[in-house]
Amino acid sequence: MSVDFEVEDGVAVISINRPEARNAVDRETALAVEAAVRKVNQDTAIRCAVITGTGGNFCAGMDLKAFLRGEVIRLPDTGFAGVTQADLQKPFIAAVEGYALAGGFEIMLACDMVVASSAAKFGLTEVRRGLVANAGGLVRLPRQMPVKLASEFVLTGEIFPVQRLADAGLVNRVVAEGEALAEAIKLAQAIAANGPMAVAVSRRVLKESLEWAEADLFERQFEITAPVFVSEDAREGAAAFAEKRKPVWKGR
């Protein structure tokens, strides 16, 4: 199997499993990741997802040998590796060990949060191969870091240490080598313990409000968030606090 999929306590873990190729993505892998993302979206028991790679690397991007064979790795509805243009309906966390290069970097950019090991290395290396970072690098990176820094990443194709990304705000947590997945699961469990409706609505506003006019911010926010305050989960959260117990969420 090119992708492993596991679920425990509301957290799904999607692991790209091609360690012999530094988890570079061929068509089979892209289809398997796409299927895993679909499961995350459809399973109401899953509250959060982690995507990672096996064998000490996250993902080295597109499998160039597969590219030369003519394999189509960018899927019609979900983009590169079945994830970069997918409708990710739950929070996604990237757990990065080793290399996250080219398309692998762009998978990371599609995620809500990133946990990386102190030995992780990142780069949009497409230009070194005469290609362009059009799976998210060109359009997401300047929205997630200052444009002059993004220009250096995109135009030089250089590989950078994790601290460079952490300083730019692209990495949430830096952990010891070998600990990225465990820490990402810990972070995912903290999210999964919260009210699913509240998390989904909060995540929606975080993403959509970046494109709103300043004059419309609060009006549009209240329109989306108002149903949360009259939901069953809101009442359950307050009752659980008063009764000093864990809430039992309904997602409505």
Backbone hydrogen bonds, N-H to C=O, Kabsch-Sander energy under -0.5 kcal/mol:
donor,donor_aa,acceptor,acceptor_aa,energy
4,D,15,S,-2.8
6,E,13,V,-1.8
8,E,11,V,-2.4
11,V,8,E,-1.8
12,A,10,G,-0.5
12,A,48,C,-2.4
13,V,6,E,-3.0
14,I,12,A,-0.5
14,I,50,V,-3.3
15,S,4,D,-2.7
15,S,13,V,-0.6
16,I,14,I,-0.5
16,I,52,T,-2.7
17,N,2,S,-3.6
18,R,16,I,-0.5
21,A,18,R,-2.2
22,R,19,P,-1.6
23,N,18,R,-2.8
24,A,21,A,-1.8
25,V,61,G,-3.0
26,D,24,A,-0.5
30,A,26,D,-2.3
31,L,27,R,-2.5
32,A,28,E,-1.9
33,V,29,T,-2.7
34,E,30,A,-2.4
35,A,31,L,-2.0
36,A,32,A,-2.0
37,V,33,V,-2.7
38,R,34,E,-2.0
39,K,35,A,-1.9
40,V,36,A,-2.1
41,N,37,V,-2.4
42,Q,38,R,-2.1
43,D,39,K,-2.2
44,T,42,Q,-0.8
46,I,43,D,-1.5
47,R,10,G,-3.1
47,R,45,A,-0.5
48,C,10,G,-1.6
49,A,91,P,-2.6
50,V,12,A,-2.9
51,I,93,I,-2.5
52,T,14,I,-2.7
54,T,16,I,-2.2
57,N,54,T,-1.0
58,F,97,E,-1.1
58,F,99,Y,-1.1
59,C,99,Y,-2.0
60,A,22,R,-1.3
63,D,25,V,-2.5
64,L,62,M,-0.9
67,F,63,D,-2.3
68,L,64,L,-2.3
69,R,65,K,-1.4
70,G,67,F,-1.3
71,E,66,A,-2.4
73,I,71,E,-0.8
75,L,73,I,-0.8
75,L,79,G,-2.2
79,G,75,L,-2.1
81,A,73,I,-1.1
82,G,79,G,-2.0
83,V,80,F,-1.9
84,T,80,F,-1.9
85,Q,78,T,-2.8
86,A,78,T,-0.8
86,A,83,V,-1.2
88,L,86,A,-1.3
89,Q,87,D,-1.0
93,I,49,A,-2.3
94,A,113,M,-2.6
95,A,51,I,-2.4
96,V,94,A,-0.6
96,V,115,V,-3.0
97,E,95,A,-0.6
100,A,121,K,-2.5
101,L,59,C,-2.1
102,A,123,G,-2.9
104,G,101,L,-2.9
106,E,102,A,-2.0
107,I,103,G,-1.9
108,M,104,G,-1.7
109,L,105,F,-2.0
110,A,106,E,-1.1
110,A,107,I,-0.5
111,C,107,I,-0.5
111,C,108,M,-1.4
112,D,92,F,-1.8
113,M,92,F,-1.5
115,V,94,A,-3.1
116,A,173,R,-2.7
117,S,96,V,-2.4
118,S,175,V,-2.1
120,A,117,S,-1.8
121,K,98,G,-2.8
122,F,160,F,-2.7
123,G,100,A,-1.6
125,T,123,G,-1.1
128,R,125,T,-1.4
129,R,126,E,-2.3
130,G,127,V,-1.3
131,L,126,E,-2.4
134,N,132,V,-2.0
136,G,133,A,-0.6
138,L,133,A,-2.4
140,R,136,G,-3.3
141,L,136,G,-0.9
141,L,137,G,-0.8
143,R,140,R,-1.5
144,Q,140,R,-0.8
144,Q,141,L,-1.4
145,M,141,L,-1.4
149,L,146,P,-0.5
150,A,146,P,-2.4
151,S,147,V,-2.4
152,E,148,K,-1.4
153,F,149,L,-2.0
154,V,150,A,-2.7
155,L,151,S,-2.8
156,T,152,E,-1.7
157,G,153,F,-1.2
160,F,122,F,-3.7
162,V,120,A,-1.1
164,R,161,P,-1.0
165,L,161,P,-0.9
166,A,162,V,-2.6
167,D,163,Q,-2.6
168,A,164,R,-1.0
169,G,166,A,-1.3
170,L,165,L,-2.6
171,V,165,L,-0.6
172,N,114,V,-2.1
173,R,114,V,-1.4
175,V,116,A,-2.3
179,E,176,A,-2.2
183,E,179,E,-2.2
184,A,180,A,-2.4
185,I,181,L,-2.6
186,K,182,A,-1.9
187,L,183,E,-2.3
188,A,184,A,-2.6
189,Q,185,I,-2.6
190,A,186,K,-1.6
191,I,187,L,-1.6
192,A,188,A,-2.8
193,A,189,Q,-1.3
194,N,191,I,-1.6
199,V,195,G,-2.5
200,A,196,P,-2.3
201,V,197,M,-2.5
202,S,198,A,-2.4
203,R,199,V,-2.6
204,R,200,A,-2.1
205,V,201,V,-2.2
206,L,202,S,-2.4
207,K,203,R,-1.9
208,E,204,R,-2.9
209,S,205,V,-2.4
210,L,207,K,-0.8
211,E,208,E,-1.8
212,W,209,S,-1.2
216,D,213,A,-1.5
217,L,213,A,-0.6
217,L,214,E,-1.0
220,R,216,D,-2.7
221,Q,217,L,-2.2
222,F,218,F,-2.8
223,E,219,E,-1.8
224,I,220,R,-1.5
225,T,221,Q,-2.7
226,A,222,F,-2.2
228,V,225,T,-1.4
229,F,225,T,-0.8
229,F,226,A,-1.0
230,V,226,A,-0.5
230,V,227,P,-0.8
231,S,228,V,-1.5
232,E,252,R,-1.1
235,R,231,S,-1.5
236,E,232,E,-2.6
237,G,233,D,-2.8
238,A,234,A,-1.9
239,A,235,R,-2.5
240,A,236,E,-2.9
241,F,237,G,-1.8
242,A,238,A,-2.3
243,E,239,A,-2.4
244,K,241,F,-0.9
245,R,240,A,-2.4
249,W,247,P,-0.7
